[in-house]
Amino acid sequence: MEKILLVEDDRDIAELERDYLELNGFAVDMEANGRKGLARALAEDYDLLILDVMLPELDGLAICKAVREQKEIPILMVTARKEDIDKIRGLSVGADDYIVKPFSPNELVARVRAHLTRYQRLMAAAAAMVPKAELIHGSLRLLPDERRVFLAGQEVHLPNREFELLEFFLTHPAQVFSKEEIFEALWGAEAVGDISTVAVHVKRLREKIETAQECHIETVWGTGYRLNHLGE
């Protein structure tokens, strides 16, 4: 049984989410305070975190950032606001997905299930994985087995999803992919979510790996993205 930590200060919402998750076979712990939620997330072994953005003492973004520095488990952010800036902030500190209130409890369950399934597949693949060759593009160097990235010799720290996005582009040179194709490749065909997430991750990845001399990811207007041919 997968174990989930739900950090939500609205008791009615938290209990509704817990009930639906438990009815679908998940074990759920709840915390209403941000600092207590962070302490519990770091001290105990959870398969997935659900974090409200607005919390007493410590907000969900700070919790997500602190947890991501130590653990690679899926993190789902919950926000009451629809502004893109909240979504961008959540994804930039390492969240895997976001969901905007009000939402259907069934949608929450579907997203939780999709992220857990994908994470379990990644872990199984990693355990059985044969060594992969490093990937190089200009001054960019990616080491798949070590999950490390270097730009001009300096290590660049990427959240899990940004690393996977970069690896995807590097292993498919010159190919153009739509947002829908990228979403399906990285999140999985069974995932429930907003494909605008792809654009947010591409933007954050570009900020970390591109320089005045090298543009690694090219936007193909009206189509999608591809790995750029350096020197063109």
C-alpha positions in Angstrom: 0.0 0.0 0.0 1.5 3.3 -1.1 1.8 5.9 1.7 0.9 9.5 1.1 1.5 12.6 3.2 -1.2 15.3 2.8 -0.3 18.8 4.1 -3.5 20.9 4.1 -4.7 23.4 6.7 -8.4 23.3 5.7 -9.6 20.4 7.7 -12.8 19.8 5.6 -10.8 19.7 2.4 -8.1 17.5 3.9 -10.5 15.0 5.3 -12.4 14.8 1.9 -9.1 14.2 0.1 -8.0 11.6 2.6 -11.3 9.7 2.4 -11.1 9.5 -1.4 -7.5 8.4 -1.3 -8.1 5.8 1.3 -11.1 4.4 -0.6 -8.8 3.9 -3.5 -6.3 1.9 -1.5 -3.8 4.5 -0.3 -2.5 5.0 3.3 -2.7 8.7 4.2 -1.2 10.8 7.0 -2.3 14.4 7.4 -0.6 17.6 8.7 -2.1 21.1 8.9 1.1 23.0 9.8 3.9 23.6 7.3 6.8 23.1 9.6 5.3 19.9 11.1 4.6 18.7 7.5 8.2 19.3 6.5 9.6 17.5 9.5 7.4 14.5 8.9 8.1 14.4 5.1 11.8 14.3 5.8 11.7 11.9 8.8 9.3 9.3 7.4 9.2 7.3 4.2 6.4 8.4 1.9 5.7 7.5 -1.7 4.1 10.8 -2.6 3.5 14.3 -1.1 0.4 16.5 -1.6 1.2 20.1 -0.5 -1.1 23.0 -0.3 0.7 26.2 -1.3 -0.7 28.4 1.6 0.1 26.9 5.0 0.7 28.2 8.5 4.4 28.9 9.4 5.9 27.4 6.2 4.3 27.4 2.8 4.1 24.5 0.4 6.8 25.9 -1.9 9.4 26.0 0.9 8.4 22.4 1.9 8.7 21.2 -1.7 12.2 22.8 -2.1 13.5 21.3 1.1 12.2 17.9 0.4 13.5 17.9 -3.2 17.0 18.5 -1.9 16.9 15.1 -0.2 14.2 13.0 -1.9 13.0 12.2 -5.4 9.5 11.1 -4.6 6.5 12.6 -6.6 5.2 16.0 -5.2 1.8 17.3 -6.1 1.1 21.0 -5.3 -2.4 22.3 -4.6 -3.2 26.0 -5.1 -6.3 28.1 -4.7 -5.2 30.6 -7.4 -5.2 30.1 -11.1 -2.3 32.5 -12.0 0.4 30.9 -14.0 3.1 32.4 -11.7 2.0 30.0 -8.9 2.3 27.0 -11.2 5.7 28.3 -12.4 7.0 28.8 -8.9 5.9 25.3 -7.8 7.5 23.6 -10.8 10.7 25.6 -10.4 11.2 24.3 -6.9 10.8 20.7 -8.0 7.1 19.9 -7.9 6.0 17.2 -10.4 2.5 18.6 -11.0 -0.1 21.1 -9.7 -3.8 21.1 -9.3 -6.1 24.2 -8.8 -8.9 24.4 -6.3 -11.7 23.6 -6.6 -11.1 20.2 -8.1 -12.8 16.8 -8.2 -11.5 14.3 -5.6 -11.5 11.8 -8.4 -9.2 14.0 -10.4 -6.8 14.1 -7.4 -6.9 10.3 -7.1 -6.2 10.0 -10.9 -3.2 12.3 -10.7 -1.8 10.6 -7.7 -2.2 7.2 -9.3 -0.5 8.4 -12.5 2.5 9.9 -10.8 3.0 6.8 -8.6 2.8 4.5 -11.6 5.3 6.5 -13.5 7.7 6.8 -10.5 7.5 3.0 -9.9 8.3 2.4 -13.6 11.3 4.7 -13.4 12.6 3.0 -10.3 12.2 -0.4 -11.8 13.9 0.7 -15.0 16.8 2.2 -13.0 17.3 -1.1 -11.1 17.5 -3.1 -14.3 19.3 -0.5 -16.3 22.4 -1.2 -18.4 25.1 1.5 -18.3 24.3 4.4 -20.6 26.7 6.5 -22.6 27.1 10.1 -21.7 25.3 12.6 -24.0 27.1 15.7 -25.3 25.8 18.8 -27.0 28.3 21.6 -27.4 29.5 22.5 -23.9 26.6 20.5 -22.4 27.4 17.1 -21.0 24.8 14.7 -19.4 25.7 11.6 -17.5 22.5 9.4 -17.5 23.6 6.8 -14.9 24.8 9.4 -12.4 22.0 11.8 -13.2 24.4 14.7 -13.5 24.7 17.6 -15.9 27.6 19.8 -16.7 27.7 23.1 -18.7 31.2 24.2 -19.7 32.6 22.0 -17.0 30.4 23.4 -14.2 27.8 21.1 -12.7 24.2 22.2 -13.2 21.6 20.9 -10.7 18.4 20.0 -12.4 15.1 18.8 -10.7 14.1 15.3 -11.8 11.6 16.4 -14.5 14.0 18.9 -16.1 16.7 16.3 -16.2 14.4 13.9 -17.9 13.3 16.6 -20.4 16.9 17.4 -21.3 17.8 13.7 -21.6 14.8 13.3 -23.9 16.0 16.0 -26.2 19.6 14.8 -26.2 18.5 11.3 -27.2 16.3 12.5 -30.0 18.6 15.0 -31.9 17.0 17.0 -34.7 13.5 15.6 -34.1 10.7 18.1 -33.6 8.2 17.2 -30.8 4.8 18.8 -30.0 3.9 19.7 -26.4 1.5 16.8 -26.5 4.2 14.3 -27.6 6.6 15.5 -24.9 3.9 15.3 -22.2 3.0 11.7 -23.2 6.7 10.7 -23.4 7.6 12.1 -19.9 4.4 12.1 -17.9 2.9 8.9 -19.5 -0.1 8.3 -21.7 -2.2 7.6 -18.5 -1.3 11.0 -16.9 -3.9 13.5 -16.2 -2.7 17.1 -16.4 -2.2 20.3 -18.4 0.2 20.2 -21.3 1.1 23.8 -20.6 3.3 22.2 -18.0 5.7 21.3 -20.8 6.3 25.0 -21.7 7.0 25.8 -18.1 9.6 23.1 -17.8 11.2 24.0 -21.1 11.5 27.6 -19.9 13.0 26.6 -16.6 15.5 24.2 -18.3 16.5 26.9 -20.8 17.3 29.3 -18.0 19.8 26.8 -16.5 21.5 25.4 -19.6 21.6 28.1 -22.3 24.2 30.8 -22.8 24.8 33.7 -25.1 26.9 31.3 -27.2 24.7 28.3 -27.2 21.0 27.8 -27.6 20.3 24.1 -27.0 16.5 23.9 -27.3 14.8 25.5 -30.2 11.2 26.5 -30.5 9.6 25.5 -33.8 6.8 27.9 -34.0 3.4 26.3 -34.5 4.8 22.8 -33.9 6.8 22.4 -30.7 10.5 22.0 -29.8 13.7 20.3 -30.9 17.3 20.0 -30.0 19.1 22.9 -31.8 21.8 22.3 -34.4 24.6 24.4 -32.8 26.3 26.6 -35.3 23.3 27.1 -37.5 
